[in-house]
Amino acid sequence: MMKKRLFASFAVVAMVAGSLVAASSASQAASRTVVVWSPYQGGNLDLWNAAIKRIETANPGLSVTSVGNIDMAKSLAAINAGNGPDISVSNGNGNLGWFCGTGAWQKLNTLIAGPNGINMSATFNAAAVASSISNHVRCALPLYSEVFAFYFNKDLLAKAGFTNPPKTTNELLAYSQKLTTFNSDGSIKTAGFLPWAGYYGYDMDSMWLGQMFGAKWYGGNQAAAFASDPRWTKAFTWQHDFIAKVFGGGNFDKGSKLLVKFVAARGGEWGADHDFMTGRVAMKWDANWMGPMFCDPDGWAMVDLAKCPSKLNFGIAGFPVSAENSAAYGSGVVGQGQMGISKGSKNVKDAWIVLKGLATDTKLNAAWDSANGSPSSLLAKAARPSTSADWYLPIYDITSNPKSAYHVVKNTGEHLEESMLQNLMASWQAGDTANIKSALSDLAKKVDQIVVRNN
């Protein structure tokens, strides 16, 4: 369930691409067989294959060969080596640039607009419609959603006198000042909120920070916007001030050093000793699939809040937003799993039938959500489970919010713009970067150079 990141080397995976046992699309050209590779295993693969069976039943003569446990790196290497499947799956939005930018997946514009096409905006939520495009090319159809939202401990907020979660970045700072406590030696005992790269966060803290301020990753000229969009400077300046005011009594260096120690002593990420569960932190950014763990750290079950074994009384909301980004309140960062048709497919017509069928199968989407806590990208009500835990319902609101989005994706390799921005945030919060405007300008230039090199 954890967010997949593509760390495998192309040099290594290219060696194994030719040895994959699944049949290539070229060898199946004479028949109506479509080969589908996915990373799924176990119960998820069973759900996937059941949907494929429904497609075969609805299309007599069409045969689909489904091969699971094939990760993105192997799929991409095999496609580029000419031995790939007709259809493959990318876990997470950040890797779409590789599949689109390298041409590994075909453009879908003509198929989408054709007689057996899809009205994208009437079928998928706004985030999903936007997320399947890279470099102005729609090369994918979205699958399930991955939602990053704002979690808060209701009991701790109530004890501090707050009945609702913070809606603005100013309120978030004020709440945190009241919720943060210190030990007798001056060290941090409990924290309201930590805008801190590396505090859990899956290396996505900087993305979430930008979302709160409505900062754009690329401009109208398609160049990196870290320097041209002033909201990035505002976001990082806010982080600096937050650390100083909440943790350092107005002194940034003091607050930063205290946070380094506090973060180093955090509880484990995957269990009941997580800081949010122990009350060490009252509010945090996190993924939709962490909700079941906060509710049931042993079983990660989608259970009703009243029956949560952990007894943690928590809520979920959209990210707090800056004053100039107030229209975006209720939103979060929302990305999708993606799938596309390989450039080497010799059976594009049938591959499209399968691709469209998988993307729009409401039964698959509802079952997937029930099993994994991953909301559908489809607008249809039938794509949601028949029942949902009350505490989980805000996730659906965030998913469908028109301001929820994943940032524009370009071919930067292993979504390097994300890791580079995260590294800058870490350097800035540690006091190692003195001029954030200059640093953001340097980052923009480096990202532009990578995009040019890769395209």
C-alpha positions in Angstrom: 0.0 0.0 0.0 2.9 2.3 0.5 3.6 4.8 -2.2 5.8 3.2 -4.8 8.9 5.0 -5.9 11.0 3.8 -8.8 14.5 3.3 -7.6 15.6 0.5 -9.9 18.4 1.2 -12.4 17.5 1.0 -16.1 20.8 -0.7 -16.7 19.9 -3.5 -14.4 16.2 -4.0 -15.4 17.1 -3.9 -19.1 19.1 -7.1 -18.6 16.1 -8.9 -17.3 13.5 -7.4 -19.7 14.1 -9.9 -22.4 13.8 -12.9 -20.1 10.3 -12.2 -18.8 8.0 -15.2 -19.3 4.9 -13.2 -20.4 4.2 -13.2 -24.1 5.0 -10.0 -25.9 2.4 -8.2 -27.9 4.2 -8.8 -31.1 3.9 -12.6 -30.7 0.2 -12.2 -30.2 -0.5 -10.0 -33.2 -2.3 -12.7 -35.2 -4.9 -13.2 -32.6 -7.2 -11.0 -30.5 -5.1 -11.6 -27.4 -4.1 -8.6 -25.3 -1.3 -9.0 -22.8 -1.6 -7.0 -19.5 1.2 -6.7 -17.0 0.5 -5.3 -13.5 2.3 -5.1 -10.2 -0.6 -6.7 -8.4 -0.5 -9.8 -6.3 -2.8 -11.8 -4.0 -6.3 -10.5 -3.5 -5.6 -7.4 -5.6 -4.6 -9.5 -8.6 -7.8 -11.5 -8.1 -9.9 -8.4 -8.2 -8.0 -7.2 -11.3 -8.4 -10.6 -13.1 -12.1 -10.7 -12.3 -12.5 -7.4 -14.1 -10.6 -8.7 -17.0 -12.9 -11.7 -17.1 -15.9 -9.4 -17.4 -14.3 -7.6 -20.3 -13.7 -10.9 -22.1 -17.3 -12.0 -21.5 -18.6 -8.7 -22.9 -16.3 -9.0 -26.0 -16.5 -12.6 -27.5 -13.3 -13.6 -29.2 -11.1 -11.3 -27.1 -8.6 -13.0 -24.9 -6.6 -11.3 -22.2 -3.4 -12.7 -20.7 -2.9 -11.1 -17.3 0.6 -11.3 -15.6 0.9 -9.9 -12.1 3.9 -9.1 -9.9 5.6 -7.1 -12.7 6.9 -3.8 -11.4 7.1 -0.5 -13.3 10.8 -0.7 -14.0 10.6 -4.1 -15.7 7.6 -3.0 -17.7 9.3 0.1 -18.9 12.5 -1.6 -19.8 10.7 -4.4 -21.7 8.6 -1.9 -23.7 11.7 0.0 -24.7 13.4 -3.3 -25.6 10.5 -4.3 -27.9 9.4 -7.2 -25.6 6.7 -5.5 -23.7 3.0 -6.2 -23.1 0.1 -4.4 -24.8 -0.9 -2.7 -21.5 1.1 -2.0 -18.3 0.5 -0.2 -15.0 2.4 2.6 -13.3 1.9 2.9 -9.5 1.7 6.5 -8.6 1.5 9.7 -10.6 5.2 10.7 -10.3 6.4 8.1 -12.7 4.0 9.1 -15.6 6.7 11.3 -17.1 8.9 8.3 -17.8 6.1 6.4 -19.6 4.9 9.4 -21.6 8.2 11.3 -22.0 10.1 8.3 -23.4 7.2 7.4 -25.7 6.8 4.0 -24.0 3.1 4.5 -23.9 1.2 5.6 -26.9 -0.9 8.8 -27.2 -4.5 8.1 -26.5 -6.1 11.3 -27.8 -7.5 9.8 -31.0 -8.8 6.7 -29.2 -10.4 8.8 -26.4 -12.1 11.0 -29.1 -13.1 8.1 -31.3 -16.5 6.2 -31.6 -15.6 4.0 -28.6 -14.0 6.8 -26.7 -14.5 8.4 -23.3 -15.8 11.7 -22.2 -13.0 12.3 -19.7 -14.5 15.1 -17.7 -17.9 13.3 -17.4 -16.3 10.1 -16.3 -13.4 10.9 -14.0 -12.8 13.5 -11.3 -10.8 16.6 -12.1 -7.6 15.4 -10.5 -7.7 12.2 -12.5 -8.4 14.0 -15.8 -5.4 16.3 -15.2 -3.1 13.6 -13.9 -3.0 11.4 -17.0 -1.3 14.0 -19.1 2.4 14.6 -19.3 4.1 17.2 -21.6 0.6 18.0 -23.1 0.3 14.3 -24.1 -2.5 12.1 -22.7 -0.9 8.7 -22.7 -2.7 7.1 -19.8 -6.1 6.3 -18.2 -6.4 6.7 -14.4 -7.0 3.9 -11.9 -7.6 4.2 -8.2 -6.7 7.5 -6.3 -4.1 8.1 -3.7 -5.2 11.0 -1.4 -3.1 13.1 0.9 -5.1 15.0 3.5 -4.9 16.7 6.9 -5.3 14.5 10.0 -6.1 16.0 13.4 -6.6 14.6 16.9 -10.0 15.8 17.9 -9.4 15.3 21.6 -6.2 17.3 21.7 -7.7 20.1 19.7 -10.8 20.2 22.0 -8.6 20.2 25.1 -6.9 23.3 23.6 -10.2 24.9 23.0 -10.6 24.2 19.3 -13.8 22.6 17.9 -12.7 22.5 14.2 -9.5 21.9 12.4 -7.5 24.9 11.1 -8.6 26.1 7.7 -5.8 28.6 7.0 -2.0 28.6 7.4 -2.4 31.4 9.9 -4.8 29.3 12.0 -2.5 26.3 11.7 0.4 28.3 13.2 -1.9 29.7 16.0 -3.3 26.2 16.8 0.3 24.8 16.9 1.5 27.5 19.3 -1.2 26.5 21.7 -0.9 22.7 21.2 2.9 22.6 21.5 4.4 21.9 24.9 7.9 21.8 26.2 9.8 19.7 28.8 11.5 21.3 31.8 14.8 21.2 29.9 13.3 23.2 27.0 13.0 20.3 24.6 9.8 19.7 22.7 7.3 17.4 24.5 4.4 17.5 22.1 4.0 19.4 18.9 0.9 20.9 17.2 2.1 20.4 13.7 5.5 19.9 11.9 6.1 21.4 8.5 9.3 19.5 8.3 10.9 17.5 5.5 11.7 14.0 6.7 9.1 13.8 9.5 7.4 10.7 8.2 6.0 12.1 4.9 7.3 9.7 2.2 9.6 12.5 0.9 6.5 14.5 -0.2 6.4 17.2 2.5 7.5 19.9 0.1 4.7 18.9 -2.4 2.2 19.3 0.4 3.6 22.6 1.5 3.3 23.9 -2.1 -0.3 22.7 -2.3 -1.3 24.8 0.8 -0.1 27.9 -1.0 -1.3 27.0 -4.5 2.2 27.0 -5.9 2.7 25.8 -9.5 5.4 23.4 -10.5 5.5 24.6 -14.2 4.5 27.8 -15.8 2.5 28.7 -18.9 5.7 28.4 -20.9 6.2 24.9 -19.5 9.4 26.0 -17.7 9.8 25.1 -14.0 8.0 27.7 -11.9 9.9 27.4 -8.6 11.4 30.9 -9.2 8.7 32.5 -11.3 5.8 31.6 -9.0 6.1 33.8 -5.9 4.0 31.4 -3.9 6.9 29.1 -3.5 8.9 31.8 -1.8 5.9 32.6 0.4 5.5 28.9 1.3 9.1 28.5 2.4 9.1 31.8 4.2 6.0 30.6 6.1 7.7 27.4 7.1 10.7 29.4 8.4 8.5 31.7 10.4 6.5 28.7 11.7 9.6 27.0 13.1 10.7 30.2 14.7 7.4 31.2 16.3 6.1 27.8 17.3 9.3 26.1 18.5 11.9 28.7 18.9 10.1 31.5 20.8 10.8 33.7 17.7 14.3 32.3 17.1 14.6 30.2 14.0 17.9 28.6 14.9 16.6 27.5 18.3 13.4 26.1 16.8 15.2 24.2 14.1 17.7 22.6 16.5 14.8 21.5 18.8 12.9 20.0 15.9 15.9 18.0 14.8 16.0 16.3 18.2 12.2 15.9 18.3 12.1 14.3 14.9 15.0 12.0 15.6 13.0 10.6 18.6 9.8 10.0 16.6 7.9 6.7 16.9 7.8 4.0 14.3 5.9 4.7 11.1 3.9 1.5 10.8 2.2 0.8 14.2 0.8 2.0 17.4 3.9 3.9 18.4 3.5 6.4 15.5 3.6 9.9 16.9 0.1 10.7 15.8 -1.3 7.7 17.7 0.6 8.4 20.9 -0.4 12.1 20.9 3.1 13.3 20.4 1.9 15.3 17.4 -1.7 16.7 17.2 -2.0 17.4 13.4 -0.2 16.1 10.3 -0.3 15.6 6.6 -0.8 12.0 5.6 -2.1 9.5 3.0 -5.6 8.1 2.9 -4.3 4.6 3.5 -2.8 5.7 6.8 -6.3 6.2 8.2 -7.0 2.5 8.6 -3.7 2.2 10.5 -4.6 5.0 12.9 -7.9 3.3 13.4 -6.6 -0.3 13.7 -2.7 -0.4 13.9 -2.7 -4.2 14.0 -5.1 -5.0 11.2 -5.4 -1.8 9.1 -9.1 -2.6 8.8 -11.7 -0.3 7.3 -13.8 -0.3 10.5 -16.2 2.2 12.0 -14.5 4.9 14.2 -16.6 3.9 17.2 -15.0 0.4 17.0 -11.4 1.5 16.4 -9.2 -0.7 18.5 -6.8 2.2 18.9 -9.5 4.4 20.4 -7.8 7.4 18.7 -10.4 10.1 18.1 -9.2 11.6 14.9 -10.6 13.6 12.0 -9.7 14.1 8.4 -9.9 17.4 6.4 -8.5 19.3 3.5 -5.2 21.0 3.8 -5.1 24.4 5.5 -4.5 27.0 2.9 -2.9 30.5 2.6 -5.1 33.6 2.4 -4.6 34.0 -1.3 -5.4 30.3 -1.9 -8.7 30.3 0.2 -10.8 28.9 -2.7 -8.8 25.7 -2.5 -9.8 24.9 1.1 -11.2 21.3 1.2 -8.6 20.0 -1.3 -5.5 18.0 -1.0 -2.9 16.3 -3.1 -4.6 13.6 -5.2 -2.7 11.3 -7.6 -3.7 8.1 -9.4 -2.3 4.8 -10.5 -2.0 5.0 -14.3 -2.1 2.5 -17.2 -1.3 2.8 -20.8 -0.8 1.0 -24.1 2.7 0.2 -25.1 4.3 1.7 -28.2 5.0 -1.8 -29.5 1.4 -3.1 -29.3 0.2 -4.7 -32.6 -3.3 -4.9 -31.3 -4.1 -1.4 -30.3 -7.9 -1.7 -31.1 -8.4 -4.5 -28.6 -5.9 -3.1 -26.1 -8.1 0.0 -26.0 -11.2 -2.1 -25.3 -9.3 -3.6 -22.3 -7.8 -0.4 -21.1 -11.1 1.5 -21.2 -12.9 -1.5 -19.6 -10.5 -1.6 -16.7 -10.6 2.2 -16.2 -14.4 2.4 -16.1 -15.3 -0.8 -14.3 -17.3 0.5 -11.3 -17.4 -3.0 -9.8 -13.6 -3.2 -9.8 -13.3 0.3 -8.4 -15.7 -0.3 -5.5 -14.1 -3.6 -4.6 -10.6 -2.1 -4.8 -11.7 0.7 -2.5 -13.2 -1.7 0.0 -10.1 -3.8 0.1 -7.4 -1.1 0.0 -9.0 2.2 1.1 -8.1 3.7 -2.3 -11.0 5.8 -3.7 -12.0 5.5 -7.3 -11.1 8.1 -9.8 -14.6 7.6 -11.4 -17.5 10.0 -10.7 -20.1 7.3 -10.8 -21.6 6.5 -7.4 -21.4 2.8 -8.2 -17.6 3.1 -8.1 -17.8 3.6 -4.3 -18.3 0.9 -1.7 -22.0 0.5 -0.6 -20.9 1.4 2.9 -18.0 3.4 4.3 -16.8 4.2 7.8 -18.0 7.7 8.8 -14.4 8.8 9.6 -13.3 8.0 6.1 -16.0 10.0 4.3 -13.9 13.3 4.1 -11.4 11.4 1.9 -14.1 11.2 -0.8 -14.8 14.9 -0.5 -11.1 15.7 -0.9 -10.9 13.3 -3.9 -13.7 15.0 -5.7 -12.7 18.6 -4.8 -12.0 20.4 -8.1 -8.9 22.0 -6.6 -7.4 18.7 -5.5 -4.5 17.7 -7.8 -1.1 16.2 -8.3 1.4 18.6 -9.7 2.1 18.7 -13.5 4.4 15.8 -14.4 7.3 15.9 -16.9 9.9 13.5 -17.8 12.5 14.1 -15.1 13.4 10.5 -14.6 12.7 9.3 -11.1 10.5 12.3 -10.6 13.6 14.2 -9.7 11.9 17.5 -9.3 10.1 16.1 -6.3 13.3 14.8 -4.6 15.2 18.0 -5.5 12.5 20.2 -4.0 12.4 18.0 -0.9 16.2 18.3 -0.5 15.9 22.1 -0.7 13.2 22.1 2.0 15.5 20.0 4.2 18.4 22.3 3.7 16.2 25.4 4.3 14.7 24.1 7.5 18.2 23.2 8.8 19.5 26.7 8.2 21.9 25.5 5.5 20.3 27.6 2.8 20.4 31.3 3.4 18.6 32.7 0.4 15.5 30.9 -0.6 14.8 32.9 -3.7 18.2 32.2 -5.1 17.9 28.5 -4.2 14.5 28.2 -5.9 15.9 29.9 -9.0 18.8 27.4 -9.1 16.3 24.5 -8.7 14.2 25.8 -11.6 17.2 25.9 -13.9 18.3 22.4 -12.9 14.8 21.0 -13.5 14.6 22.6 -16.9 17.9 21.2 -17.9 16.8 17.7 -16.9 13.6 18.0 -18.9 15.5 19.2 -22.0 18.0 16.4 -21.6 15.3 13.7 -21.3 13.1 14.9 -24.2 
